[in-house]
């Protein structure tokens, strides 16, 4: 059985997908992993819109790509659109009192749960924050008051070779306070 560290070491952004549909069962497994993610005051401020047919995926891609960014999404077989929901009264009160954006943190955690579950299932993902939110909301018939926070491309990776991760040295990212 693979360790958690091995899983996070292997997970990487995927920008080349096979022309193969992703099974609904696998996507639902990823959503179940997100459902289990922790959130401030158990508010679970998310809703996931799943786009998994070619025609609609291409339309979503049109809202995500432009002349320089995200051209790879044109070949992506599926997307998970992460919509921010209102938190519960406790978390919303905490956001006001503490001046913290708990929903964004919670959505980030649930999104990574999706990506890690996808990796375990042999799927590749890429978390996208660069998109035309207005056009995407119109396409998906979302209320104008809703916010799309992220879009996750998901599919079978063309290449499963793990690239060398370029990260800061571990000594640069922590400080013990004794």
Contact map, one row per residue, 1 for C-alpha under 8 A:
1110000000000000000000000000000000000000000000000000000000000000000000000000000000000000000000000000000000000000000000000000000000000000000000000000000000000000000000000000000000
1111011000000000000000000000000000000000000000000000000000000000000000000000000000000000000000000000000000000000000000000000000000000000000000000000000000000000000000000000000000
1111111000000000000000000000000000000000000000000000000000000000000000000000000000000000000000000000000000000000000000000000000000000000000000000000000000000000000000000000000000
0111111100000000000000000000000000000000000000000000000000000000000000000000000000000000000000000000000000000000000000000000000000000000000000000000000000000000000000000000000000
0011111110000000000000000000000000000000000000000000000000000000000000000000000000000000000000000000000000000000000000000000000000000000000000000000000000000000000000000000000000
0111111111000000000000000000000000000000000000000000000000000000000000000000000000000000000000000000000000000000000000000000000000000000000000000000000000000000000000000000000000
0111111111100000000000000000000000000000000000000000000000000000000000000000000000000000000000000000000000000000000100110000000000000000000000000000000000000000000000000000000000
0001111111100000000000000000000000000000000000000000000000000000000000000000000000000000000000000000000000000000000100000000000000000000000000000000000000000000000000000000000000
0000111111100000000000000000000000000000000000000000000000000000000000000000000000000000000000000000000000000000000000000000000000000000000000000000000000000000000000000000000000
0000011111110000000000000000000000000000000000000000000000000000000000000000000000000000000000000000000000000000000000100000000000000000000000000000000000000000010000000000000000
0000001111111000000000000000000000000000000000000000000000000000000000000000000000000000000000000000000000000000001100100001000000000000000000000000000000000000010000000000000000
0000000001111100000000000000000000000000000000000000000000000000000000000000000000000000000000000000000000000000000000000001110000000000000000000000000000000000011000000000000000
0000000000111110000000000000000000000000000000000000000000000000000000000000000000000000000000000000000000000000000000000001111000000000000000000000000000000000000000000000000000
0000000000011111100000000000000000000000000000000000000000000000000000000000000000000000000000000000000000000000000000000001110000000000000000000000000000001000000000000000000000
0000000000001111100000000000000000000000000000000000000000000000000000011000000000000000000000000000000000000000000000000000110000000000000000000000000000001000000000000000000000
0000000000000111110000000000000000000000000000000000000000000000000000010011000000000000000000000000000000000000000000000000000000000000000000000000000000001110000000000000000000
0000000000000111111100000000000000000000000000000000000000000000000000000011100000000000000000000000000000000000000000000001000000000000000000000000000000111100000000000000000000
0000000000000001111100000000000000000000000000000000000000000000000000000000000000000000000000000000000000000000000000000000000000000000000000000000000000111100000000000000000000
0000000000000000111110000000000000000000000000000000000000000000000000000011100000000000000000000000000000000000000000000000000000000000000000000000000000000000000000000000000000
0000000000000000111111000000000000000000000000000000000000000000000000000000100000000000000000000000000000000000000000000000000000000000000000000000000000110000000000000000000000
0000000000000000001111100000000000000000000000000001100000000000000000000000110000000000000000000000000000000000000000000000000000000000000000000000000000100000000000000000000000
0000000000000000000111110110000000000000000000000001000000000000000000000000110000000000000000000000000000000000000000000000000000000000000000000000000001110000000000000000000000
0000000000000000000011111110000000000000000000000000000000000000000000000000000000000000000000000000000000000000000000000000000000000000000000000000000000000000000000000000000000
0000000000000000000001111111000000000000000000000000000000000000000000000000000000000000000000000000000000000000000000000000000000000000000000000000000000000000000000000000000000
0000000000000000000000111111100000000000000000000000000000000000000000000000000000000000000000000000000000000000000000000000000000000000000000000000000000000000000000000000000000
0000000000000000000001111111110000000000000000000000000000000000000000000000000000000000000000000000000000000000000001001000000000000000000000000000000000000000000000000000000000
0000000000000000000001111111111000000000000000000000000000000000000000000000000000000000000000000000000000000000000001000000000000000000000000000000000000000000000000000000000000
0000000000000000000000011111111100000000000000000000000000000000000000000000000000000000000000000000000000000000000000000000000000000000000000000000000000000000000000000000000000
0000000000000000000000001111111110000000000000000000000000000000000000000000000000000000000000000000000000000000000010000000000000000000000000000000000000000000000000000000000000
0000000000000000000000000111111111000000000000000000000000000000000000000000000000000000000000000000000000000000111011000000000000000000000000000000000000000000000000000000000000
0000000000000000000000000011111111100000000000010000000000000000000000000000000000000000000000000000000000000000010000000000000000000000000000000000000000000000000000000000000000
0000000000000000000000000001111111110000000000000000000000000000000000000000000000000000000000000000000000000000000000000000000000000000000000000000000000000000000000000000000000
0000000000000000000000000000111111111000000000000000000000000000000000000000000000000000000000000000000000000100110010000000000000000000000000000000000000000000000000000000000000
0000000000000000000000000000011111111000000000000000000000000000000000000000000000000000000000000000000000001111110000000000000000000000000000000000000000000000000000000000000000
0000000000000000000000000000001111111000000100000000000000000000000000000000000000000000000000000000000000000100000000000000000000000000000000000000000000000000000000000000000000
0000000000000000000000000000000111111100000000000000000000000000000000000000000000000000000000000000000000000100000000000000000000000000000000000000000000000000000000000000000000
0000000000000000000000000000000011111110000000000000000000000000000000000000000000000000000000000000000001001100100000000000000000000000000000000000000000000000000000000000000000
0000000000000000000000000000000000011111010100000000000000000000000000000000000000000000000000000000000001001100000000000000000000000000000000000000000000000000000000000000000000
0000000000000000000000000000000000001111111110000000000000000000000000000000000000000000000000000000011001000000000000000000000000000000000000000000000000000000000000000000000000
0000000000000000000000000000000000000111111100000000000000000000000000000000000000000000001000000000011001000000000000000000000000000000000000000000000000000000000000000000000000
0000000000000000000000000000000000000011111000000000000000000000000000000000000000000001011000000000000000000000000000000000000000000000000000000000000000000000000000000000000000
0000000000000000000000000000000000000111111100000000000000000000000000000000000000000001000000000000000000000000000000000000000000000000000000000000000000000000000000000000000000
0000000000000000000000000000000000000011111110000000000000000000000000000000000000000011001000000000000000000000000000000000000000000000000000000000000000000000000000000000000000
0000000000000000000000000000000000100111011111000000000000000000000000000000000000001010000000000000000001000000000000000000000000000000000000000000000000000000000000000000000000
0000000000000000000000000000000000000010001111100000000000000000000000000000000000011111000000000000001001100000000000000000000000000000000000000000000000000000000000000000000000
0000000000000000000000000000000000000000000111110000000000000000000000000000000001111000000000000000000000100000000000000000000000000000000000000000000000000000000000000000000000
0000000000000000000000000000000000000000000011111000000000000000000000000000000001111000000000000000000000000000000000000000000000000000000000000000000000000000000000000000000000
0000000000000000000000000000001000000000000001111100000000000000000000000000000111100000000000000000000000000000000000000000000000000000000000000000000000000000000000000000000000
0000000000000000000000000000000000000000000000111110000000000000000000000000000111100000000000000000000000000000000000000000000000000000000000000000000000000000000000000000000000
0000000000000000000000000000000000000000000000011111000000000000000000000000011110000000000000000000000000000000000000000000000000000000000000000000000000000000000000000000000000
0000000000000000000000000000000000000000000000001111100110000000000000000000011110000000000000000000000000000000000000000000000000000000000000000000000000000000000000000000000000
0000000000000000000011000000000000000000000000000111110110000000000000000000111000000000000000000000000000000000000000000000000000000000000000000000000000000000000000000000000000
0000000000000000000010000000000000000000000000000011111110000000000000000000110000000000000000000000000000000000000000000000000000000000000000000000000000000000000000000000000000
0000000000000000000000000000000000000000000000000001111111000000000000000000110000000000000000000000000000000000000000000000000000000000000000000000000000000000000000000000000000
0000000000000000000000000000000000000000000000000000111111100000000000000000000000000000000000000000000000000000000000000000000000000000000000000000000000000000000000000000000000
0000000000000000000000000000000000000000000000000011111111110000000000000000000000000000000000000000000000000000000000000000000000000000000000000000000000000000000000000000000000
0000000000000000000000000000000000000000000000000011111111111000000000000101111000000000000000000000000000000000000000000000000000000000000000000000000000000000000000000000000000
0000000000000000000000000000000000000000000000000000011111111100000000000111000000000000000000000000000000000000000000000000000000000000000000000000000000000000000000000000000000
0000000000000000000000000000000000000000000000000000001111111110000000000000000000000000000000000000000000000000000000000000000000000000001000000000000000000000000000000000000000
0000000000000000000000000000000000000000000000000000000111111111000000000000001000000000000000000000000000000000000000000000000000000001001000000000000000000000000000000000000000
0000000000000000000000000000000000000000000000000000000011111111100000001101000000000000000000000000000000000000000000000000000000000000000000000000000000000000000000000000000000
0000000000000000000000000000000000000000000000000000000001111111110000000100000000000000000000000000000000000000000000000000000000000000000000000000000000000000000000000000000000
0000000000000000000000000000000000000000000000000000000000111111100000000000000000000000000000000000000000000000000000000000000000111011000000000000000000000000000000000000000000
0000000000000000000000000000000000000000000000000000000000011111110001001000000000000000000000000000000000000000000000000000000001110000000000000000000000000000000000000000000000
0000000000000000000000000000000000000000000000000000000000001111111111101100000000000000000000000000000000000000000000000000000001100000000000000000000000000000000000000000000000
0000000000000000000000000000000000000000000000000000000000000101111111100000000000000000000000000000000000000000000000000000000000000000000000000000000000000000000000000000000000
0000000000000000000000000000000000000000000000000000000000000000111110100000000000000000000000000000000000000000000000000000000000000000000000000000000000000000000000000000000000
0000000000000000000000000000000000000000000000000000000000000000111111100000000000000000000000000000000000000000000000000000000000000000000000000000000000000000000000000000000000
0000000000000000000000000000000000000000000000000000000000000000111111100000000000000000000000000000000000000000000000000000000001000000000000000000000000000000000000000000000000
0000000000000000000000000000000000000000000000000000000000000001110111111000000000000000000000000000000000000000000000000000000001000000000000000000000000000000000000000000000000
0000000000000000000000000000000000000000000000000000000000000000111111111100000000000000000000000000000000000000000000000000000000000000000000000000000000000000000000000000000000
0000000000000011000000000000000000000000000000000000000000000000000001111111000000000000000000000000000000000000000000000000000000000000000000000000000000000000000000000000000000
0000000000000010000000000000000000000000000000000000000000001001100001111111000000000000000000000000000000000000000000000000000000000000000000000000000010000000000000000000000000
0000000000000000000000000000000000000000000000000000000011001100100000111111000000000000000000000000000000000000000000000000000000000000000000000000000000000000000000000000000000
0000000000000001101000000000000000000000000000000000000001000000000000011111100000000000000000000000000000000000000000000000000000000000000000000000000000000000000000000000000000
0000000000000001101000000000000000000000000000000000000011001000000000011111111000000000000000000000000000000000000000000000000000000000000000000000000011100000000000000000000000
0000000000000000101111000000000000000000000000000001110010000000000000000011111000000000000000000000000000000000000000000000000000000000000000000000000011100000000000000000000000
0000000000000000000011000000000000000000000000000111110010000000000000000001111100000000000000000000000000000000000000000000000000000000000000000000000011100000000000000000000000
0000000000000000000000000000000000000000000000000111000010010000000000000001111110000000000000000000000000000000000000000000000000000000000000000000001111000000000000000000000000
0000000000000000000000000000000000000000000000011110000000000000000000000000011111000000000000000000000000000000000000000000000000000000000000000000001111000000000000000000000000
0000000000000000000000000000000000000000000000011110000000000000000000000000001111100000000000000000000000000000000000000000000000000000000000000001011100000000000000000000000000
0000000000000000000000000000000000000000000001111000000000000000000000000000000111110000000000000000000000100010000000000000000000000000000000000001111100000000000000000000000000
0000000000000000000000000000000000000000000001111000000000000000000000000000000011111000000000000000000000000000000000000000000000000000000000000111110000000000000000000000000000
0000000000000000000000000000000000000000000011100000000000000000000000000000000001111100000000000000001000100000000000000000000000000000000000000111100000000000000000000000000000
0000000000000000000000000000000000000000000111100000000000000000000000000000000000111110000000000000000000000000000000000000000000000000000000000110000000000000000000000000000000
0000000000000000000000000000000000000000000010000000000000000000000000000000000000011111000100000000000000000000000000000000000000000000000000000000000000000000000000000000000000
0000000000000000000000000000000000000000001110000000000000000000000000000000000000001111111100000000001000000000000000000000000000000000000000000000000000000000000000000000000000
0000000000000000000000000000000000000000111010000000000000000000000000000000000000000111111100000000000000000000000000000000000000000000000000000000000000000000000000000000000000
0000000000000000000000000000000000000000000000000000000000000000000000000000000000000011111110000000000000000000000000000000000000000000000000000000000000000000000000000000000000
0000000000000000000000000000000000000000100000000000000000000000000000000000000000000011111111000000000000000000000000000000000000000000000000000000000000000000000000000000000000
0000000000000000000000000000000000000001101000000000000000000000000000000000000000000011111111100000010000000000000000000000000000000000000000000000000000000000000000000000000000
0000000000000000000000000000000000000000000000000000000000000000000000000000000000000111111111110000000000000000000000000000000000000000000000000000000000000000000000000000000000
0000000000000000000000000000000000000000000000000000000000000000000000000000000000000000111111111000000000000000000000000000000000000000000000000000000000000000000000000000000000
0000000000000000000000000000000000000000000000000000000000000000000000000000000000000000011111111111000000000000000000000000000000000000000000000000000000000000000000000000000000
0000000000000000000000000000000000000000000000000000000000000000000000000000000000000000001111111111110000000000000000000000000000000000000000000000000000000000000000000000000000
0000000000000000000000000000000000000000000000000000000000000000000000000000000000000000000111111111000000000000000000000000000000000000000000000000000000000000000000000000000000
0000000000000000000000000000000000000000000000000000000000000000000000000000000000000000000011111110000000000000000000000000000000000000000000000000000000000000000000000000000000
0000000000000000000000000000000000000000000000000000000000000000000000000000000000000000000001111111000000000000000000000000000000000000000000000000000000000000000000000000000000
0000000000000000000000000000000000000000000000000000000000000000000000000000000000000000000001111111100000000000000000000000000000000000000000000000000000000000000000000000000000
0000000000000000000000000000000000000000000000000000000000000000000000000000000000000000000001110111110000000000000000000000000000000000000000000000000000000000000000000000000000
0000000000000000000000000000000000000000000000000000000000000000000000000000000000000000000000100011111110000000000000000000000000000000000000000000000000000000000000000000000000
0000000000000000000000000000000000000011000000000000000000000000000000000000000000000000001000100001111111000000000000000000000000000000000000000000000000000000000000000000000000
0000000000000000000000000000000000000011000010000000000000000000000000000000000000010010000000000000111111100000000000000000000000000000000000000000000000000000000000000000000000
0000000000000000000000000000000000000000000000000000000000000000000000000000000000000000000000000000111111110000000000000000000000000000000000000000100000000000000000000000000000
0000000000000000000000000000000000000000000000000000000000000000000000000000000000000000000000000000111111111000000000000000000000000000000000000000000000000000000000000000000000
0000000000000000000000000000000000001111000110000000000000000000000000000000000000000000000000000000011111111100000000000000000000000000000000000000000000000000000000000000000000
0000000000000000000000000000000000000000000011000000000000000000000000000000000001010000000000000000001111111110000000000000000000000000000000000000100000000000000000000000000000
0000000000000000000000000000000000000000000000000000000000000000000000000000000000000000000000000000000111111111000000000000000000000000000000000000000000000000000000000000000000
0000000000000000000000000000000001001100000000000000000000000000000000000000000000000000000000000000000011111111100000000000000000000000000000000000000000000000000000000000000000
0000000000000000000000000000000011111100000000000000000000000000000000000000000000000000000000000000000001111111110000000000000000000000000000000000000000000000000000000000000000
0000000000000000000000000000000001000000000000000000000000000000000000000000000001000000000000000000000000111111111000000000001000000000000000000000000100000000000000000000000000
0000000000000000000000000000000001000000000000000000000000000000000000000000000000000000000000000000000000011111111100000000000000000000000000000000000000000000000000000000000000
0000000000000000000000000000010011001000000000000000000000000000000000000000000000000000000000000000000000001111111110000000000000000000000000000000000000000000000000000000000000
0000000000000000000000000000011011000000000000000000000000000000000000000000000000000000000000000000000000000111111111000000000000000000000000000000000000000000000000000000000000
0000000000100000000000000000010000000000000000000000000000000000000000000000000000000000000000000000000000000011111111100001110000000000000000000000000000000000000000000000000000
0000001100100000000000000000000000000000000000000000000000000000000000000000000000000000000000000000000000000001111111110000000000000000000000000000000000000000000000000000000000
0000000000000000000000000000110010000000000000000000000000000000000000000000000000000000000000000000000000000000111111111000000000000000000000000000000000000000000000000000000000
0000000000000000000000000110010000000000000000000000000000000000000000000000000000000000000000000000000000000000011111111111100000000000000000000000000001000000000000000000000000
0000001001100000000000000000000000000000000000000000000000000000000000000000000000000000000000000000000000000000001111111111100000000000000000000000000000000000000000000000000000
0000001000000000000000000000000000000000000000000000000000000000000000000000000000000000000000000000000000000000000111111110000000000000000000000000000000000000000000000000000000
0000000000000000000000000100000000000000000000000000000000000000000000000000000000000000000000000000000000000000000011111110000000000000000000000000000000000000000000000000000000
0000000000000000000000000000000000000000000000000000000000000000000000000000000000000000000000000000000000000000000001111111000000000000000000000000000000010000000000000000000000
0000000000000000000000000000000000000000000000000000000000000000000000000000000000000000000000000000000000000000000001111111100000000000000000000000000001111000000000000000000000
0000000000111100100000000000000000000000000000000000000000000000000000000000000000000000000000000000000000000000001001100111110000000000000000000000000001111000000000000000000000
0000000000011110000000000000000000000000000000000000000000000000000000000000000000000000000000000000000000000000001001100011111000000000000000000000000111100000000000000000000000
0000000000011110000000000000000000000000000000000000000000000000000000000000000000000000000000000000000000000000001000000001111100000000000000000000000111000000000000000000000000
0000000000001000000000000000000000000000000000000000000000000000000000000000000000000000000000000000000000000010000000000000111110000000000000000000011110000000000000000000000000
0000000000000000000000000000000000000000000000000000000000000000000000000000000000000000000000000000000000000000000000000000011111100000000000000000011110000000000000000000000000
0000000000000000000000000000000000000000000000000000000000000000000000000000000000000000000000000000000000000000000000000000001111100000000000000000111000000000000000000000000000
0000000000000000000000000000000000000000000000000000000000000001100011000000000000000000000000000000000000000000000000000000000111110000000000000000000000000000000000000000000000
0000000000000000000000000000000000000000000000000000000000000011100000000000000000000000000000000000000000000000000000000000000111111001000000000000000000000000000000000000000000
0000000000000000000000000000000000000000000000000000000000000011000000000000000000000000000000000000000000000000000000000000000001111111000000000000000000000000000000000000000000
0000000000000000000000000000000000000000000000000000000000000010000000000000000000000000000000000000000000000000000000000000000000111111100000000011000000000000000000000000000000
0000000000000000000000000000000000000000000000000000000000000000000000000000000000000000000000000000000000000000000000000000000000011111110000000000000000000000000000000000000000
0000000000000000000000000000000000000000000000000000000000000010000000000000000000000000000000000000000000000000000000000000000000011111111000000000000000000000000000000000000000
0000000000000000000000000000000000000000000000000000000000010010000000000000000000000000000000000000000000000000000000000000000000111111111100000000000000000000000000000000000000
0000000000000000000000000000000000000000000000000000000000000000000000000000000000000000000000000000000000000000000000000000000000001111111111110001000000000000000000000000000000
0000000000000000000000000000000000000000000000000000000000000000000000000000000000000000000000000000000000000000000000000000000000000111111111000000000000000000000000000000000000
0000000000000000000000000000000000000000000000000000000000110000000000000000000000000000000000000000000000000000000000000000000000000011111111000000000000000000000000000000000000
0000000000000000000000000000000000000000000000000000000000000000000000000000000000000000000000000000000000000000000000000000000000000001111111000000000000000000000000000000000000
0000000000000000000000000000000000000000000000000000000000000000000000000000000000000000000000000000000000000000000000000000000000000000111111100000000000000000000000000000000000
0000000000000000000000000000000000000000000000000000000000000000000000000000000000000000000000000000000000000000000000000000000000000000111111110100000000000000000000000000000000
0000000000000000000000000000000000000000000000000000000000000000000000000000000000000000000000000000000000000000000000000000000000000000100011111100000000000000000000000000000000
0000000000000000000000000000000000000000000000000000000000000000000000000000000000000000000000000000000000000000000000000000000000000000100001111110000000000000000000000000000000
0000000000000000000000000000000000000000000000000000000000000000000000000000000000000000000000000000000000000000000000000000000000000000000000111110000000000000000000000000000000
0000000000000000000000000000000000000000000000000000000000000000000000000000000000111000000000000000000000000000000000000000000000000000000001111111000000000000000000000000000000
0000000000000000000000000000000000000000000000000000000000000000000000000000000000111000000000000000000000000000000000000000000000001000000000011111100000000000000000000000000000
0000000000000000000000000000000000000000000000000000000000000000000000000000000011110000000000000000000000000000000000000000000000001000100000000111111000000000000000000000000000
0000000000000000000000000000000000000000000000000000000000000000000000000000000001110000000000000000000100100000000000000000000010000000000000000011111000000000000000000000000000
0000000000000000000000000000000000000000000000000000000000000000000000000000000011100000000000000000000000000000000000000000001110000000000000000001111100000000000000000000000000
0000000000000000000000000000000000000000000000000000000000000000000000000000001111000000000000000000000000000000000000000000001110000000000000000001111110000000000000000000000000
0000000000000000000000000000000000000000000000000000000000000000000000000000001111000000000000000000000000000010000000000000111100000000000000000000011111000000000000000000000000
0000000000000000000000000000000000000000000000000000000000000000000000001001111100000000000000000000000000000000000000000000111100000000000000000000001111100000000000000000000000
0000000000000000000001000000000000000000000000000000000000000000000000000001111100000000000000000000000000000000000001000011110000000000000000000000000111110000000000000000000000
0000000000000000110111000000000000000000000000000000000000000000000000000001110000000000000000000000000000000000000000000011100000000000000000000000000011111000000000000000000000
0000000000000000110101000000000000000000000000000000000000000000000000000000000000000000000000000000000000000000000000000111000000000000000000000000000001111100000000000000000000
0000000000000111110000000000000000000000000000000000000000000000000000000000000000000000000000000000000000000000000000000011000000000000000000000000000000111111000000000000000000
0000000000000001110000000000000000000000000000000000000000000000000000000000000000000000000000000000000000000000000000000000000000000000000000000000000000011111000000000000000000
0000000000000001000000000000000000000000000000000000000000000000000000000000000000000000000000000000000000000000000000000000000000000000000000000000000000001111100000000000000000
0000000000000000000000000000000000000000000000000000000000000000000000000000000000000000000000000000000000000000000000000000000000000000000000000000000000001111110000000000000000
0000000000000000000000000000000000000000000000000000000000000000000000000000000000000000000000000000000000000000000000000000000000000000000000000000000000000011111000000000000000
0000000001110000000000000000000000000000000000000000000000000000000000000000000000000000000000000000000000000000000000000000000000000000000000000000000000000001111100000000000000
0000000000010000000000000000000000000000000000000000000000000000000000000000000000000000000000000000000000000000000000000000000000000000000000000000000000000000111110000000000000
0000000000000000000000000000000000000000000000000000000000000000000000000000000000000000000000000000000000000000000000000000000000000000000000000000000000000000011111000000000000
0000000000000000000000000000000000000000000000000000000000000000000000000000000000000000000000000000000000000000000000000000000000000000000000000000000000000000001111100000000000
0000000000000000000000000000000000000000000000000000000000000000000000000000000000000000000000000000000000000000000000000000000000000000000000000000000000000000000111110000000000
0000000000000000000000000000000000000000000000000000000000000000000000000000000000000000000000000000000000000000000000000000000000000000000000000000000000000000000011111000000000
0000000000000000000000000000000000000000000000000000000000000000000000000000000000000000000000000000000000000000000000000000000000000000000000000000000000000000000001111101100000
0000000000000000000000000000000000000000000000000000000000000000000000000000000000000000000000000000000000000000000000000000000000000000000000000000000000000000000000111111100000
0000000000000000000000000000000000000000000000000000000000000000000000000000000000000000000000000000000000000000000000000000000000000000000000000000000000000000000000011111110000
0000000000000000000000000000000000000000000000000000000000000000000000000000000000000000000000000000000000000000000000000000000000000000000000000000000000000000000000001111110000
0000000000000000000000000000000000000000000000000000000000000000000000000000000000000000000000000000000000000000000000000000000000000000000000000000000000000000000000011111110000
0000000000000000000000000000000000000000000000000000000000000000000000000000000000000000000000000000000000000000000000000000000000000000000000000000000000000000000000011111111000
0000000000000000000000000000000000000000000000000000000000000000000000000000000000000000000000000000000000000000000000000000000000000000000000000000000000000000000000000111111100
0000000000000000000000000000000000000000000000000000000000000000000000000000000000000000000000000000000000000000000000000000000000000000000000000000000000000000000000000000111110
0000000000000000000000000000000000000000000000000000000000000000000000000000000000000000000000000000000000000000000000000000000000000000000000000000000000000000000000000000011111
0000000000000000000000000000000000000000000000000000000000000000000000000000000000000000000000000000000000000000000000000000000000000000000000000000000000000000000000000000001111
0000000000000000000000000000000000000000000000000000000000000000000000000000000000000000000000000000000000000000000000000000000000000000000000000000000000000000000000000000000111
